[in-house]
């Protein structure tokens, strides 16, 4: 499994579970503040997964190891590849000695690695990984909320039948 999925799938699943539970309780009791609490917990869970639980460091280590192995396979050991830090992004920064053709091909090859959004020789950053994690968590939360709504519709529809 790619580092991309090992980082984002648990965040999505956590947001989905919180959206489902928060939606079930929110729809049954008609209290929308439960949704807000569940959404904040989902975003907080994504932040905890990113930082204190160490998923961002594992993600960066796996992507950088894969980039290093790719550079060794192409016999470009004089080139170094690291993810952009402060804040951590999925943009791979390349440095070292290479001619114009090698630079363009390394950008193309390393951009295709799992978990890398793009590779570049400049030091500009991209979208922070923490922000991407928050977006994925909110998407999971909304999917869980939709499932909870569908469950509630089914429950209300079946409640009208009195045998």
JORARA-V397070 format. One record per pair of residues at least 24 apart in sequence whose C-alpha atoms are under 7 Angstrom apart, sorted by the first residue. I is the first residue (numbers start at 1). J is the second residue. D is the distance in Angstrom with one decimal. If there is no record, write none. Layout:
I&J&D, I&J&D
This chain:
2&114&5.9, 3&59&5.7, 3&62&6.4, 3&63&6.8, 3&114&6.7, 3&115&5.9, 4&114&6.2, 4&115&4.4, 7&55&6.3, 7&59&6.4, 8&133&6.7, 11&46&5.6, 11&133&6.9, 11&136&6.8, 11&137&5.5, 12&136&5.7, 12&137&5.0, 12&140&4.7, 13&140&6.4, 14&42&6.7, 15&42&5.0, 15&137&4.8, 15&138&6.4, 15&140&4.5, 15&141&4.3, 16&140&4.3, 16&141&4.7, 16&143&6.1, 16&144&4.4, 17&144&6.3, 18&42&6.5, 18&141&6.3, 19&141&4.2, 19&142&6.3, 19&144&4.1, 19&145&4.6, 20&144&4.2, 20&145&5.3, 20&147&6.4, 20&148&5.1, 23&145&5.0, 23&148&5.1, 23&149&6.8, 24&148&5.2, 27&152&6.9, 39&141&6.6, 42&137&6.0, 42&141&6.9, 43&134&5.5, 43&137&6.1, 43&138&6.9, 46&133&5.9, 46&134&5.9, 46&137&6.3, 47&130&6.7, 50&130&6.5, 63&115&6.6, 67&110&6.7, 84&125&6.1, 87&128&5.8, 88&128&5.7, 88&129&5.7, 89&125&6.8, 89&126&5.9, 89&127&6.0, 89&128&4.6, 89&129&4.9, 90&115&6.6, 90&116&5.1, 90&117&5.3, 90&129&6.6, 91&116&6.0, 91&117&5.5, 91&118&5.0, 91&119&5.7, 91&125&6.7, 91&126&6.2, 92&116&6.6, 92&118&6.2, 92&119&4.5, 92&120&6.3, 93&119&6.0, 93&120&5.4, 93&121&5.8, 93&122&6.8, 93&123&6.5, 94&120&6.0, 94&121&4.9, 95&121&6.3
